[in-house]
Amino acid sequence: MTKRLTMALLLTAALLCSQALAGPPVAGEVLPPLTIAPLAVEGDSAILGLKDNCVFTLADIKTEYVLIEILGVYCPVCREMSSSLTRLYKRIRKARLDDRITMLGIAAGATPMEVRYVRPKDYVFPVAHDTEFEIHKALAEPKTPYTMIVDREGKVYYAHLGIIPDFNAFFQEIQNLVK
């Protein structure tokens, strides 16, 4: 009996460790289903092609691809990168790629009030709140900022932790993906 119990405990520990080491999503993986709370800033739903005040999923977004920025509202690195993301958003629109890819921030741990405060100051694209860290946990709790490009089914095409070092090269990757 003790051998069986020992084996069961070892197997359980191995399974738990392997899940903990899985880490945040990487290119080629598929995200788990994400349920995103209604957006806190008026007009943001329309940018994504959604109805106001509705819970949504990636499949509900009008574009084929979504650039997801996992951010922390108090994260200094996220705020440092926000100006580059603003330029990227404008560049996507100027290149008329915004009918193929859109940008969505997900503020890990933020309340709707915090999103309403930082969104107009730091981000020109919609930002969802993840007050209870549900999305953050579903994504294996990535550090912020964490950038991904996914399709509406959740397939990951790009994933990067931290500041993107070359936004020109990143924009080229976006162009190659969505054309």
ABEGO torsion letter per residue (X at the ends): XAAAAAAAAAAAAAAAAAAAAAEBBBBGBBBBBBBBBBBABBGAAAAAGBBBGBBBBAAABABABBBBBBBBAABAAAAAAAAAAAAAAAAAAAAGAAAABBBBBBBBGBBAAAAAAAAAAABABBBBBBAAGAAAAAAGGBBOBBBBBBBAAGBBABBBBEBBABAAAAAAAAAAAAX
